[in-house]
Amino acid sequence: MSNCAIVGINWGDEGKGRMVDLLTEGYDVVVRYQGGGNAGHTVINEYGKFALHLLPSGVFRKGVVNILGNGVALDPENLRTEAEDLLRRGVPVTPENLKVSDRVSLLLPWHRELDALEERRLADKQYGSTLQGIAPFYSDKFQKKTVMAGELFYPDYLRAHLAALLEWKNLTLTQVYGAPPCSMDDLLAWAEEYGSWLRPFVCDTGAFLRQAQAEGKNILFEAQLGALRDLDYGIYPYTTSSNAIAAYAPVGSGLPSAKLDEIVGVVKAYSTCVGEGPFVCEWSGPEAEALREAGGEYGAKTGRARRVGPLDIVATRYGVQTQAATCVALTKLDVLSYMDRIPVCVRYRLDGRETDDFPFPAALYDAEPVLAYFEGWQCDISGVRHWDDLPRAARDYVTFIEEQLGCPIRYVSVGPERESIILR
């Protein structure tokens, strides 16, 4: 039996989906343990190109059981849309290969509305929300004012629970934001439409995972976003509203007894960021646009242009430590092939001195990048499959990153396809 978590080291968007899709060949179960439909995992395989938002990335592998754990913000509308899109394209999504925890809470219609209302109220102080209702959802969950998926099997209880929540939520909608109230009829119609679709997938996934563990099955835990967006350890308040770190995997998956044998931290060969907040290495102007175009850096969920810049060793080392990564997967190395000189942020300059330490969030606004430059390789490496076949300049770049992070780089991705990988 082996338990492995695949997690993001930076701001998210590192390429975790393609790594899950690659590694699921050796796993029996894939569990998504936190987050919601506010970010995307892009996967390219024999079925085509997909941007997954809620479905675990193991859904493409025959024989793999995919689980949405109790730590997820489950949006039934988005999940049905995703599942139906995959079915149309020949990817089976059935209760046999997708199971939803009966303890996962449902993202209700007012959560997206409240997300948009709050961002509008914040005006120029917005957090950069994707407006998928994630922050209002988790706020309600911690106030114990959400509906669990298992309640779909208890219609009388569900109806009474929804009525109580509606009365409370309408106070916020009308008296805080001056928005129209929700109606009970609309809420019940929503619950019937999406609840009836979701119900066949809902089960006691904790029992399923305990049985899988007892049978020695291999379990892969899939995270959303990255360490710098973690609610507790990220760049607060410009974070997501859940814990994206590997340490939360046992809790959010429904298998609190799980011990992680391996943690694969995914790092992009340069820095990208969707959303607001300090971003020390950010580029602007023509060099930013060139990198953005070379890497296709637009949000899988929002389509927003990602903020870009050189690889940030300070932030990445902090992410590796926070995730307790046992190895690193470096993605999109091929994107840098157009550069004659490749910059890397090796330290921060803060308060007149250079530091290797990632500072407290409030200090990041004053931090400046200290750059080193590496020779580019300026040739197409997307067809390379063996380490020794990479140009020396590319190998030197990877080796430097590995030394600086203090963590072995086991995988080097040179393209988005499943097979575009170099194993070290």
C-alpha positions in Angstrom: 0.0 0.0 0.0 1.2 3.5 -0.8 -0.4 6.9 0.0 0.8 9.8 -2.1 -0.3 13.5 -2.1 0.2 15.7 -5.2 0.2 19.3 -4.1 1.0 22.8 -5.4 4.1 24.5 -4.1 3.4 28.1 -5.2 0.2 30.1 -6.1 -1.6 27.2 -7.8 -1.7 26.6 -11.6 1.5 24.6 -11.4 0.3 21.6 -13.5 -1.0 19.3 -10.7 -3.7 17.8 -12.9 -1.3 16.6 -15.5 0.8 15.0 -12.8 -2.2 13.2 -11.2 -3.2 12.1 -14.7 0.3 10.7 -15.2 0.7 9.0 -11.8 -2.7 7.5 -11.4 -1.5 4.5 -13.5 0.0 3.2 -10.2 -3.0 4.0 -7.9 -6.4 2.5 -7.2 -8.1 5.5 -5.7 -7.8 9.3 -6.3 -9.3 11.6 -3.6 -9.8 15.3 -3.9 -9.7 16.6 -0.3 -10.2 20.4 -0.4 -11.3 23.4 -2.4 -14.1 23.9 -4.9 -14.7 24.8 -8.5 -12.8 28.0 -8.3 -9.6 26.7 -10.1 -8.9 24.3 -12.8 -6.6 21.3 -13.5 -5.7 21.1 -17.2 -5.2 17.5 -18.5 -4.3 16.4 -22.0 -4.5 12.7 -22.8 -6.0 10.3 -25.4 -9.5 11.7 -24.8 -8.5 15.3 -25.6 -7.8 18.4 -23.6 -9.9 19.0 -20.4 -10.1 21.7 -17.7 -11.3 19.9 -14.6 -12.6 22.0 -11.7 -14.2 19.6 -9.3 -13.7 16.1 -10.7 -10.5 14.3 -9.5 -7.9 14.0 -12.3 -7.9 10.2 -12.0 -11.3 10.1 -13.8 -9.6 9.3 -17.1 -8.0 6.1 -15.8 -10.0 2.9 -16.2 -10.4 1.0 -12.9 -9.5 4.0 -10.7 -12.2 5.1 -8.2 -12.4 8.9 -7.7 -13.6 10.4 -4.5 -14.8 13.9 -3.6 -14.0 14.1 0.1 -15.7 15.9 3.0 -13.2 18.8 2.8 -14.4 19.9 -0.7 -16.8 22.7 -1.5 -19.2 20.7 -3.6 -21.1 22.7 -6.2 -23.7 20.3 -7.7 -24.3 22.5 -10.7 -20.6 22.7 -11.7 -20.1 19.0 -11.0 -23.0 18.0 -13.2 -21.8 20.3 -16.0 -18.3 18.7 -15.8 -19.5 15.2 -15.7 -21.9 15.6 -18.6 -19.1 17.3 -20.7 -16.8 14.3 -20.1 -19.6 11.8 -20.9 -20.2 13.5 -24.2 -16.5 13.1 -25.0 -16.4 9.4 -24.2 -15.1 9.6 -20.6 -17.2 7.5 -18.3 -18.4 9.2 -15.1 -20.6 6.8 -13.1 -21.2 5.9 -9.5 -18.7 3.1 -10.0 -15.8 5.4 -10.7 -17.0 8.6 -8.9 -18.1 8.6 -5.3 -19.1 11.7 -3.3 -18.8 11.8 0.5 -22.1 11.9 2.4 -20.3 14.3 4.7 -19.3 16.9 2.1 -21.2 20.2 2.3 -23.1 21.5 -0.7 -22.4 24.9 -2.2 -25.9 26.5 -2.4 -27.2 29.0 -5.0 -26.7 32.0 -2.7 -23.0 31.4 -2.2 -22.0 32.6 -5.6 -24.3 35.6 -5.3 -22.8 36.6 -1.9 -19.3 36.2 -3.4 -20.1 38.7 -6.1 -21.9 41.1 -3.7 -18.9 41.2 -1.4 -16.3 41.8 -4.1 -18.5 44.6 -5.4 -18.6 46.1 -1.9 -14.8 45.8 -1.5 -14.4 47.8 -4.8 -10.7 48.5 -5.2 -9.8 46.3 -2.2 -11.0 43.1 -3.8 -9.4 39.8 -3.0 -9.6 38.7 -6.6 -12.3 36.1 -6.1 -13.2 33.8 -9.0 -16.9 34.4 -7.9 -17.6 30.7 -7.5 -18.9 31.2 -3.9 -16.0 29.5 -2.1 -15.3 32.0 0.6 -19.0 32.4 1.6 -19.4 28.6 1.5 -16.5 27.9 3.9 -17.7 30.7 6.1 -21.1 29.1 6.4 -19.5 25.7 6.9 -17.6 26.9 9.9 -20.7 28.5 11.2 -22.4 25.0 10.8 -24.9 26.5 8.4 -24.5 24.2 5.3 -26.3 21.2 4.0 -24.4 17.8 3.8 -24.8 15.7 0.7 -26.1 12.8 2.9 -29.2 14.9 3.8 -30.4 14.3 0.2 -31.6 10.9 1.5 -33.7 12.5 4.2 -36.2 14.8 2.4 -38.2 15.9 5.4 -35.1 16.8 7.3 -33.6 18.5 4.3 -36.7 20.6 3.7 -36.8 21.9 7.3 -33.0 22.5 7.3 -33.2 24.5 4.1 -36.1 26.6 5.5 -34.0 27.5 8.6 -31.0 28.4 6.5 -33.0 30.4 4.1 -34.5 32.6 6.8 -31.0 33.3 8.2 -29.4 33.9 4.8 -32.1 36.2 3.6 -31.2 38.5 6.5 -27.7 38.9 5.0 -28.9 39.3 1.4 -31.5 41.9 2.1 -30.2 43.9 5.2 -26.4 43.8 4.6 -26.2 44.0 0.8 -29.7 45.3 -0.2 -30.2 42.4 -2.5 -33.4 40.5 -3.3 -34.2 37.5 -1.0 -34.2 33.9 -2.2 -37.5 32.1 -2.2 -38.2 28.7 -0.7 -39.8 27.5 -4.0 -36.7 28.3 -6.0 -34.5 26.6 -3.4 -36.6 23.5 -3.3 -36.6 23.3 -7.1 -32.8 23.7 -7.2 -32.5 20.9 -4.5 -34.7 18.6 -6.5 -33.0 19.2 -9.9 -29.4 18.9 -8.7 -30.0 16.7 -5.7 -31.7 14.0 -7.7 -28.7 14.0 -10.1 -26.1 13.9 -7.3 -27.8 11.3 -5.1 -26.6 8.2 -6.9 -22.9 9.2 -6.4 -23.3 9.9 -2.6 -22.2 7.3 -0.2 -20.1 6.7 3.0 -16.7 7.3 1.4 -15.0 7.1 4.7 -16.0 3.4 4.9 -14.9 2.9 1.3 -11.5 4.4 2.1 -11.0 2.4 5.2 -11.8 -0.8 3.3 -9.4 0.2 0.5 -6.7 0.9 3.2 -7.3 -2.5 4.8 -7.0 -4.2 1.4 -3.6 -2.5 0.7 -4.9 -0.3 -2.1 -2.8 2.6 -3.3 -4.4 6.0 -2.7 -3.5 9.3 -4.3 -4.6 12.6 -2.7 -5.2 15.5 -5.0 -5.0 19.1 -3.8 -6.3 22.3 -5.4 -4.2 25.5 -5.6 -0.9 25.7 -3.8 0.9 26.4 -0.5 0.9 30.2 -1.0 -2.9 30.1 -1.3 -3.3 28.0 1.8 -5.7 29.7 4.3 -3.2 29.4 7.2 0.2 29.4 5.6 -0.4 31.4 2.4 -0.3 35.1 1.6 -3.3 36.0 3.8 -5.9 37.4 3.0 -5.1 36.7 -0.6 -5.6 33.0 -0.2 -8.3 30.4 -0.8 -10.6 29.6 2.1 -9.4 26.0 2.7 -6.1 24.2 3.5 -4.3 23.3 0.3 -1.4 21.7 2.2 -0.7 18.0 2.2 -1.1 17.8 6.0 -4.9 18.3 5.5 -5.2 15.4 3.1 -6.2 12.8 5.7 -8.8 15.1 7.3 -10.4 16.4 4.1 -10.4 13.1 2.3 -12.4 11.2 5.0 -9.5 9.0 6.0 -8.0 10.6 9.1 -5.9 7.5 9.8 -4.0 7.9 6.5 -0.2 8.3 6.7 1.4 9.9 3.6 4.3 8.0 2.2 5.1 10.5 -0.5 4.3 14.1 -1.2 4.9 15.3 -4.8 5.2 19.0 -4.9 4.5 20.5 -8.3 6.5 23.6 -9.3 6.4 25.5 -12.6 9.7 26.4 -14.2 8.7 30.0 -13.9 6.2 31.9 -11.7 2.6 32.4 -12.4 -0.2 33.8 -10.3 -4.0 34.3 -10.7 -5.6 36.7 -8.3 -4.6 39.7 -6.2 -2.0 40.2 -3.6 1.8 40.8 -3.5 3.8 38.9 -6.1 7.5 39.8 -5.6 8.7 38.5 -9.0 6.0 39.9 -11.2 6.9 41.1 -14.7 5.0 43.6 -16.7 5.1 44.9 -20.3 6.5 43.1 -23.3 8.6 40.5 -21.4 5.6 39.5 -19.3 3.4 39.2 -22.4 6.0 37.1 -24.2 6.2 34.6 -21.3 2.4 34.6 -20.9 1.9 33.8 -24.6 4.7 31.2 -24.7 3.1 29.3 -21.7 -0.5 29.9 -22.6 -0.9 31.5 -19.1 -4.6 32.0 -18.8 -6.8 30.7 -16.0 -8.4 27.3 -16.6 -11.5 28.4 -14.8 -11.7 32.2 -15.4 -9.7 32.7 -18.6 -8.0 35.6 -16.8 -4.5 36.4 -17.9 -2.1 35.0 -15.2 0.5 37.3 -13.7 3.9 36.0 -14.6 7.6 36.3 -13.7 10.8 34.4 -13.2 11.0 31.4 -10.9 11.0 32.6 -7.2 13.3 30.4 -5.2 12.4 32.1 -1.9 8.7 31.4 -2.3 9.2 28.0 -3.8 11.5 26.9 -1.0 8.9 28.0 1.6 6.3 26.1 -0.3 8.4 22.9 -0.4 8.9 23.2 3.4 5.2 24.0 4.1 4.1 21.0 2.0 6.8 18.7 3.4 7.5 17.6 -0.2 9.5 14.5 -0.6 10.1 15.2 -4.3 9.4 17.9 -6.9 7.8 17.7 -10.3 9.0 20.6 -12.4 6.6 21.5 -15.2 6.7 23.6 -18.3 10.5 23.6 -18.7 9.9 23.7 -22.5 8.2 27.1 -22.3 11.5 28.8 -21.4 13.2 27.6 -24.6 12.7 30.9 -26.3 14.9 32.8 -23.8 18.6 33.5 -24.4 19.0 34.4 -20.7 16.8 32.9 -18.0 16.3 35.0 -14.8 15.7 33.4 -11.4 14.9 35.2 -8.1 17.4 33.8 -5.7 16.7 36.1 -2.7 14.6 39.0 -1.5 15.9 42.4 -0.6 14.0 43.7 2.4 14.8 46.5 4.8 18.1 47.1 3.2 19.4 43.5 3.4 19.1 40.3 1.4 17.2 37.4 2.8 16.5 33.7 1.9 13.5 33.6 4.2 9.9 34.1 3.0 8.6 37.0 5.0 5.3 37.6 6.8 2.6 38.6 4.3 2.5 42.2 5.3 6.2 42.6 4.5 5.9 41.1 1.0 4.8 44.5 -0.4 8.3 45.9 0.4 10.3 43.0 -0.8 12.3 43.2 -4.0 13.7 40.3 -6.1 17.4 39.7 -6.3 18.0 38.0 -9.7 20.6 35.6 -11.1 20.7 34.7 -14.8 21.3 31.4 -16.5 22.2 30.6 -20.0 19.3 29.6 -22.2 19.2 26.6 -24.4 17.1 28.1 -27.3 16.0 24.9 -28.9 12.9 22.8 -28.8 13.0 20.2 -26.0 9.4 19.1 -26.1 10.4 15.7 -27.7 13.1 14.9 -25.1 12.3 11.9 -22.8 15.6 11.2 -21.2 17.6 13.4 -18.8 20.9 13.1 -20.6 19.3 14.2 -23.9 18.4 17.6 -22.5 20.8 20.5 -23.5 23.4 21.1 -20.8 22.0 24.6 -20.1 18.6 23.0 -19.3 20.1 20.4 -17.0 22.1 23.1 -15.3 18.9 25.2 -14.7 17.1 22.2 -13.2 20.1 21.1 -11.1 20.4 24.7 -9.6 16.7 24.7 -8.7 17.1 21.3 -7.0 20.1 22.4 -5.0 18.4 25.6 -3.9 15.2 23.8 -2.8 16.9 21.0 -1.0 14.4 18.6 -2.5 15.0 16.1 -5.4 13.4 17.0 -8.7 12.1 13.6 -9.8 9.9 14.6 -12.7 10.6 17.2 -15.5 7.7 18.0 -17.7 8.5 19.3 -21.2 4.9 19.4 -22.6 1.3 19.2 -21.5 0.7 15.7 -22.9 0.8 12.7 -20.5 3.9 11.2 -22.2 5.8 14.5 -22.2 7.8 13.7 -19.1 11.4 13.0 -18.1 11.9 10.7 -15.1 15.1 11.3 -13.1 
